[in-house]
């Protein structure tokens, strides 16, 4: 029996350090959940609607961050499942897309509530609300540092512009909450100092538009990946240059798509008068960054079928 293990390979295209990303996400969920419980209890004991409302607001972020954690779990749990043709590398992108939808809904709710309060102003307990805003800002800055710091390390390590959309979504959720807290602090300060009650809903509108813009960007980027609609022009040029330079070989068909945050798959069809072993072409393309799965089809050509491809190159 032929030994085929030498030609088999893993389809685990999850990003390096995904376990670390998953662990940091769990820390952020725990930190946010603790803050949520403290604020809800404090709101009930003091009768502060501001504390109570922010506590339940934190609960929505716990739910959104749980999507991120669940996506990491699924990617790890089914990494070797043959039902996933090219592994579970895109599960992180799907998690990011789902979280982006949730982030967009948060922006819409925030916009609607802000517009309602702009039309029908409500009395604001400035001191209690300021306490809530500062607590929320502290928690979310710590969470953003945990997630954003690791995201930067991964980006620097790989040297590529592609990101883990799942981690990016979690980062945007806590960053959006931090932005909301900053805008709230500014609005509450102007309200307490100058009586500008209308600044609170106005800052809410500004925040909802910024958060909506972030959600749209993440939806667009993750959506293109899920639909295999990314542009890979530089990679295409590099592959053609390596294969066709100085030979009679020509690229007849070329398909490139993403199977993980930092992994590409490629199906390459070649036409040549002098076919080489597949290993020669794979070795030739080994220098292409991110190209982790390559399938090569070689078609031998004759002068009557391919008069435009000269044997002398």
N, C-alpha and C positions, 0 to 999 in steps of 0.2 A: 504494500500500500504506500502511496506517495505521502511524504511528510508535508502537509499543507500549512502547518503552523507558522512557517517562515513567511508566508504570504498573507496571514491574517493579522488584523490590527483592531485596536479598540475604537469605538465610536463615542467615547466620552469626551465631548468637546466643551464641557463646562469650563469656565475661566479658572485660572490658577488662583488659589486662595479663596475659593468659594466658601469653604468651611469657615474661614475667618469672617467673611462678609455675613454669613448666616449667624455666627456668634454675636457679632456686633449688633445685628438687627434685633436679636433676642434681648440684648442689654437695653437697647432703646425702648423696646416694648415694655420691659420691666420698669424702667424709669418713668415712662409715660403713665403706665398703669398705677404705679404708686402715687404719683402726683394726682391722678384722677380720683383715686379713693380718698386722699387727704382733702382735696378741694370739695368733694361731694359731702363728706362728713362735716367739714368746717362750715359749708354753706347751710346744711341742715341745722347745725347747732347755733349758728349766729343769725339765721334767717336771711342771709345775704343771697339774693338772686344772682348777683354777679359771680360769686364763687361757685354757686351751684351750676350756673350755665356754663362756665368755663370747664368745670369738672366733666360735664357730659360732652362738651366739645372735645376734650381730651379722649373720651371714650371712642369717638369716631376715628381718631388717629390711631388708637390701639387696633381698631378693626382694619384700617387701611394697611398698617404696618404688618399685621398678621397675614395679609395677602402675600407680602414680600417673603415672610418666613415660610409660608406654605409652599411657595414656588420653589424656594431653595430645597425644601424637604422632598418635593416631588422629583426634582432634577436629580437629587442624590439617590433617592429610593429606586428610581427606574433607570438609572444610568446604564445598566447592562441588559435592559429589557429589549429583546429583538423586535418588539412591535414598533419601537421608535427607530425608523430606518436609519437615520443619521444621528442617533443619540438624543439626549435631552437638552442639548445646548440652547435650544430656543425657548425652553420653559421659562427661563429668566426674562426673556423678552416678552413673553405672554404675560407674566406677572407684572412687568412694567407697564404694559398696555392697559391691563385691568386697573392698576392703581391710578393710571393717568385718567381713566374714565371717572374714577371716584374723585380725583382731584378736581376735575372739571365740574362735577356735580356740586362739590363744596363751593367752588367759585360762583356757580349760579345761585345757590341758596344764599350765599353771603351777599351777592348783588341784590337779590330780591328783598332781603331783610333790610339792607341799607337804604334802598329806595323807599321802602315802606316807612322807615323811621325818619327819613328826610322829609316826607310829606306829613307824617304824624309824629312829631318829636315826643320823646318820653323823658321823664326825670331820670337823671343819672346820679348814682351815689359815687362821686368822684374818688374819695379816699379808698373805699373798699375795692372799687374797680381798678385803681392804680396798683394795689397790692396784688390782685390777680394777674394783671398784665406783667408786672415784674417777675412774679413766680413763673408764669408761662414762658417768658422770654429766657429766663435762666435755664429752665429745663430744655427748651428747644435749641438753644445755642449749644448746650452740652451734647444733645443728641445729634445736631448737625455736625459738630466736630467729630464725633465718633464715626459717623457714616461718611462725611465728606473727606476726612483725613485718610481713611482706608481707600476711598475711591481715587484720591489723588495718587496714593502709593501704587495702586494697580496701573493707573494711566502712565505714570512715570516709568514703571517697570517694563511695561510692554512697548512703550514708545509709539502707540497707535492712537488714532482719534476715536476708535470704537469703544463703547462703554458697556458696562453691565446695566441694562435698562432697568432691571429689578432693583438694584442698589440705588440707581439714579432716582427712581420713583420714590423710594423711602426717604432719600435725602431731600427731595423736593417737598414732600409732605411736611417734614419738620421745619424746613426752611420757610415754607408758606406760613406755618403757624408762628414762626419767629417774626416774620414780616408783619403779620397781623398784630402781634404784641407791640412791635415798635410803632406802628401807625396808631394803635390804640393809646399808647403812652403819650404820644404827641397830641392826639385829639383830646385826651383827658386833661392834659396840662393846659392846653388853650381854653378848654371849657371851664376849668377851675379858676384860671387866672383872668380870663376876659369874658367869661360867660358865653362863649361860642359853642353852644350845644350842637349846632349843625355840623361842626367839624367831625364829630364822632361818626355819623353815617357817611359823610363825604370821604373820610379816610377808609371806611369800609368799602366804598365803591372803587376807590383807587386800588386797594388791596385785591379785590375780586378780579379786576382787570389784569393785574400783574400775574396773579395765580392762574387765571384762565389762559394767559399767554404761555406760561410754563407748561400747563397741561397740554395745550395744542402742540407745542414743540415735541413733547415726549410721545404723544399720540402719533404724530407724523413720523418720527424717527423709528419708533418700535413697529409701527404699522408697515413701513416699507420693508423692514427685515422679515416680518411675518409673511409678507406677500412675495418674498424673493425679488423685490423690485429695486434693490440698491444699485447704484452705479459703481462699477469696478473698472473704470477706464484705465487707470494706471496699472492695475494687475493684468488686464488684457494686453496692454502694450508690452509689458515686461515678458509675458508668456510668448507672444508672437515674436518678439525680438530674439529671445533665447532659442526658440525652436527653428526659426526661419533663417537666422543669420548664418551665412556661409555654407548653406546646404541646399539641396534641391527639395527639401521638405517644406510643405505649405500647410497652414492651419485651415481645414475645411469647415469645422464647426467647433464652437467654444461656448460652454455654459459655465457660469460661475455664480455661486450663491453662498450665503452665510449659514453655517450650521452651529455656530457658537459665537459668543461675543468677540472672540479673537481667533476664530477658525473659519476658513473657507473650504468649500468643496468645488471640484472642477471636473467636468467631462470634456475631454479633448479628442477631437477626431483629426487625424493627420493623413495627408496624401504625399507619397514619396516614391521615387524609383528604387531607392536603396533602403529598405526597411531595416531598422535596428531593433535589438531586443527592447522590450518595454522598460526594463531596468535602466537603460541608457537615457531614455527620455525623463524618467522619474528622477534620476540623479541630476540631470540637466536643470530640472525645475525645482530642485530641493532648496535653492536659494530664494525662492519667492516667499516673502513673508506671509504668514497666516495660512498658507496653502497646506492643509493637513490631510485632505482626502483627494486623491487624484486618480481618475480612471482614463486610460489612454486607449483609443481605437486607432489602429494603423491600417491604412489602405494602400496596397501596392499599385502603382500607376505604370502604364505603358505609354510609349510615345503616341500611339494612335488615339488613346483615351485622354491623354493630358499633353497636348502639343505645346502648351504655354509654360510647362514646367521643364526646364532644361536640366539634364543630368549634371551639367557643370555649375549649376546654381545660378 
